[in-house]
Structures are given as C-alpha cells and as structure tokens.
Amino acid sequence: MSEKLKVSIVGASGYAGGELLRILMFHPRVELKQASSESHPGRPIHSVHANLRGLLPMKYCKYDELENADIIFAAVPHHVSMKIMPQLRTKAKKIIDLSADFRLRDPKLYELWYGVPHEAPDLLKEFVYGVVEVNRPNIIGADLVAGAGCNATATILGVYPLVKAGVPIKHILADIKAGSSEGGKKPSEASHHPERAGCVRSFMPTGHRHTAEVLQLLGSTDPHLVEMSVTAIDMVRGILATIHVTTETRLTEKDLWKLFRDAYKDSPFVRIVKDKQGIFRYPEPKILAGSNYCDVGFEVDERTGRVVIISAIDNLMKGASGNCVQAMNLMCGWPETAGLEFPGLHPV
Ligand SMILES: NC(=O)c1ccc[n+]([C@@H]2O[C@H](COP(=O)([O-])OP(=O)(O)OC[C@H]3O[C@@H](n4cnc5c(N)ncnc54)[C@H](OP(=O)(O)O)[C@@H]3O)[C@@H](O)[C@H]2O)c1
C-alpha cells in the first residue's frame, strides 16, 4: 500500500472533531498529524474525548502551531472558518470544512442566512458542496470540499431521488427532530440538563438556515418551495426528518421504489428502509448512532397523494464527520467506504 497521507484537524476538541479523530485513527490510508484546540493546548486527546483513552498518544496543539499537512479538516464554528481559511490553504492542498461558511455558492445568500458579509467570497466558488451522494463526480479528485449541514443532509438525501429524476415538486416541508449534540459542546441554558432532558422543544419552527442548502440543491430561491421546522428532542445523537412533499403529478409507491433504487444503487451509505412489519420498518436514528448510514423510507397518502419521506442519520457522522471522511476518500481516490465500515449498535 502507498504511503499514508498526513492529516490534521482544527477544532479537534469539539464533537465533530472528536468523531474525526475516532474515525481517522483507524483509517488505513491516514496518519493523524496534529489536532488543535484553543482551550486544551498541551493536554492529551483523551482529556476531552475520553473514549479515545489509550488509543491515541497525541496532545492538542494550538491553532498557531499547525504545520503543513496533506489534508486538513476544519471543524470550527461558522464565521471562524472563513477567517482562517486563507491561511489554512497555505498549509494543505486538500481541505474539508465542516462549517456553514463554504456551503452556499452566493455570498449574498450567505449574508442573508448567516447575518454577516462573507469574508472570503472568492473562495466560495472553489469549494465543492459535500453531500457525497448528490455531488460525487465533482468531489472525486477535488481539493476543497464543504461538508453540508446535518439537517440539510437528512433532507437532501430524502428528496434527492425525486430531484434527480426531475419530478415536478410543488412544496417540501421537512419536519426535523434533532438530538442535542447538533448544537456542539458549548453549554447554554437550553442545553442545561434539567432543561434539555425529556424535552420535545420547538426550536426553529421557521427560518432554519439549512433551508438555504436545500434550495441551492433545487436551483431555486423561491422561499415557498422548501420549508423546515426543527424540534429538539431527548436524544444526544440523531436526526429524523419527516419530509412532506407535494408534487405536480401523483406518484405511486411503485414509482418511489424505482426512484429511490435508481438514485442510490451505487451509494453504499444510503439504505432504503421500508418493511411491511417490525419496529424498525421505517428509518430510525437510534440504531445509526456512530455509523455513517443514512436510512431513507417513504409512504404515499393514497387519499391526497402527499409523499412522506423519512430520513434518519447520526448528525455527527453522516451529518458531519463521517460524510466528510467519505468525501476525503473520494478526493484522494480511495475506496468510498474506507474507515467508515462501523455498522452501529443494537440495542443501544
Ligand atoms: N454538531 C453537529 O451535529 C454538526 C453537524 C454538521 C456540521 N457541524 C459543524 O461542524 C463544526 C464543529 O461543530 P461541533 O459541533 O464540533 O462544535 P463544537 O463542539 O462547539 O466544537 C468547536 C471546535 O472549534 C474550536 N474553536 C472554536 N473557536 C475557535 C477559534 N476561534 N479558533 C480555533 N478553533 C476554535 C473549539 O476549540 P476550543 O473550544 O478547544 O477552543 C472546538 O474544538 C461547526 O461549524 C458546526 O456547524 C456540526
């Protein structure tokens, strides 16, 4: 086998950074070089990510101490990423950004949804949007990839079979239930255990920023076309998107089987879950924890023709770090599944 590539992670003390470490430490083509944290410099990795104790003899460095590497993952908050990206580009040829800063092609849209002008607008056109299943040809061999939003990923993978086939869509409403790790490691009043435990809390009934990514996929700026409502639920990991789609022409279940099979026949991490019986006959995020799968299923309301698509992921895996490692594999010409074979746990 050829020499391993040296990979560093900026923001490795965060939840997504921790997942990158967990995956990459066993990746057959990768050697972990540096992991940065501003709050834990000089401390061992396991002082933050205790699951890696005894497995990864590395210490955190500060961002300023980052050396050149073959690949850098940036797992820092949005707004931070666009500030450091010009410098990061001098340190590695291939960069995968997990933040929202390089997902939208149009800097005006970025300002609209994220509230500040983009600070590196010239770089936007150089980044490839990173939902692998919808953009695989452009990701293969790419140098710069922007990982997608987790709620956007669940929604996009749910509707993509219809979009790919050119089904005329009238309206998409994605009703999303999200686990607490979606918000990152920084505590807040809302994430305080007595407030968060047991909650079913309407978090963003309208106006969620990931809507912009779904509109971008559809090539539309029509705010009526895609709507998203996000509810915080009592899970640590996991997203369940129940996506209600109205179409110009009526689709049958047989049509949907064909569209979904066609769209995902060459996608090892998307599974169609639609059984006639059993508790797991529809996608469920609980059994995806730690895995890179997106499970998708569907039903048609025979009375009204409404299509209901159900899509489940682990937000930190297929919604963030797992998908970005999958993208790295394609960027480097490696098998798409390398390092990502973990099937999840049952029961969990
Ligand atoms: N959580 C998810 O489900 C999810 C899904 C998709 C995408 N993402 C995106 O992935 C990125 C990381 O998310 P996360 O959930 O892992 O967040 P997180 O847990 O809050 O971690 C953020 C990381 O960024 C570092 N950081 C913060 N400010 C920094 C700065 N000015 N310079 C250098 N490093 C800085 C933090 O390091 P220190 O605190 O040690 O300084 C920490 O390691 C975000 O952009 C997020 O939107 C997250």
PDBQT file of the ligand as one rigid body, heavy atoms in Angstrom, charges set to zero:
ROOT
HETATM    1  N1  LIG A 401     -22.581  19.119  15.773  1.00  0.00    +0.000 N 
HETATM    2  C1  LIG A 401     -23.114  18.728  14.621  1.00  0.00    +0.000 C 
HETATM    3  O1  LIG A 401     -24.034  17.899  14.577  1.00  0.00    +0.000 OA
HETATM    4  C2  LIG A 401     -22.594  19.291  13.326  1.00  0.00    +0.000 A 
HETATM    5  C3  LIG A 401     -23.099  18.786  12.129  1.00  0.00    +0.000 A 
HETATM    6  C4  LIG A 401     -22.651  19.311  10.904  1.00  0.00    +0.000 A 
HETATM    7  C5  LIG A 401     -21.726  20.337  10.910  1.00  0.00    +0.000 A 
HETATM    8  N2  LIG A 401     -21.265  20.827  12.096  1.00  0.00    +0.000 N 
HETATM    9  C6  LIG A 401     -20.300  21.933  12.042  1.00  0.00    +0.000 C 
HETATM   10  O2  LIG A 401     -19.015  21.451  12.426  1.00  0.00    +0.000 OA
HETATM   11  C7  LIG A 401     -18.322  22.489  13.120  1.00  0.00    +0.000 C 
HETATM   12  C8  LIG A 401     -17.925  21.944  14.500  1.00  0.00    +0.000 C 
HETATM   13  O3  LIG A 401     -19.114  21.590  15.179  1.00  0.00    +0.000 OA
HETATM   14  P1  LIG A 401     -19.083  20.957  16.632  1.00  0.00    +0.000 P 
HETATM   15  O4  LIG A 401     -20.460  20.510  16.927  1.00  0.00    +0.000 OA
HETATM   16  O5  LIG A 401     -17.960  20.002  16.747  1.00  0.00    +0.000 OA
HETATM   17  O6  LIG A 401     -18.755  22.261  17.510  1.00  0.00    +0.000 OA
HETATM   18  P2  LIG A 401     -18.092  22.326  18.954  1.00  0.00    +0.000 P 
HETATM   19  O7  LIG A 401     -18.344  21.064  19.689  1.00  0.00    +0.000 OA
HETATM   20  O8  LIG A 401     -18.564  23.597  19.544  1.00  0.00    +0.000 OA
HETATM   21  O9  LIG A 401     -16.525  22.449  18.645  1.00  0.00    +0.000 OA
HETATM   22  C9  LIG A 401     -15.976  23.590  18.043  1.00  0.00    +0.000 C 
HETATM   23  C10 LIG A 401     -14.467  23.444  17.930  1.00  0.00    +0.000 C 
HETATM   24  O10 LIG A 401     -13.939  24.633  17.338  1.00  0.00    +0.000 OA
HETATM   25  C11 LIG A 401     -12.850  25.121  18.136  1.00  0.00    +0.000 C 
HETATM   26  N3  LIG A 401     -12.810  26.585  18.042  1.00  0.00    +0.000 N 
HETATM   27  C12 LIG A 401     -13.771  27.462  18.431  1.00  0.00    +0.000 A 
HETATM   28  N4  LIG A 401     -13.405  28.721  18.155  1.00  0.00    +0.000 NA
HETATM   29  C13 LIG A 401     -12.167  28.635  17.585  1.00  0.00    +0.000 A 
HETATM   30  C14 LIG A 401     -11.248  29.594  17.077  1.00  0.00    +0.000 A 
HETATM   31  N5  LIG A 401     -11.526  30.915  17.097  1.00  0.00    +0.000 N 
HETATM   32  N6  LIG A 401     -10.070  29.157  16.545  1.00  0.00    +0.000 NA
HETATM   33  C15 LIG A 401      -9.758  27.843  16.529  1.00  0.00    +0.000 A 
HETATM   34  N7  LIG A 401     -10.598  26.872  17.000  1.00  0.00    +0.000 NA
HETATM   35  C16 LIG A 401     -11.788  27.283  17.520  1.00  0.00    +0.000 A 
HETATM   36  C17 LIG A 401     -13.172  24.635  19.541  1.00  0.00    +0.000 C 
HETATM   37  O11 LIG A 401     -11.960  24.512  20.236  1.00  0.00    +0.000 OA
HETATM   38  P3  LIG A 401     -11.705  25.010  21.730  1.00  0.00    +0.000 P 
HETATM   39  O12 LIG A 401     -13.046  25.146  22.404  1.00  0.00    +0.000 OA
HETATM   40  O13 LIG A 401     -10.852  23.983  22.329  1.00  0.00    +0.000 OA
HETATM   41  O14 LIG A 401     -11.025  26.298  21.558  1.00  0.00    +0.000 OA
HETATM   42  C18 LIG A 401     -13.769  23.256  19.256  1.00  0.00    +0.000 C 
HETATM   43  O15 LIG A 401     -12.734  22.299  19.094  1.00  0.00    +0.000 OA
HETATM   44  C19 LIG A 401     -19.282  23.685  13.209  1.00  0.00    +0.000 C 
HETATM   45  O16 LIG A 401     -19.029  24.588  12.186  1.00  0.00    +0.000 OA
HETATM   46  C20 LIG A 401     -20.644  23.051  13.008  1.00  0.00    +0.000 C 
HETATM   47  O17 LIG A 401     -21.599  23.915  12.462  1.00  0.00    +0.000 OA
HETATM   48  C21 LIG A 401     -21.651  20.311  13.299  1.00  0.00    +0.000 A 
ENDROOT
TORSDOF 0
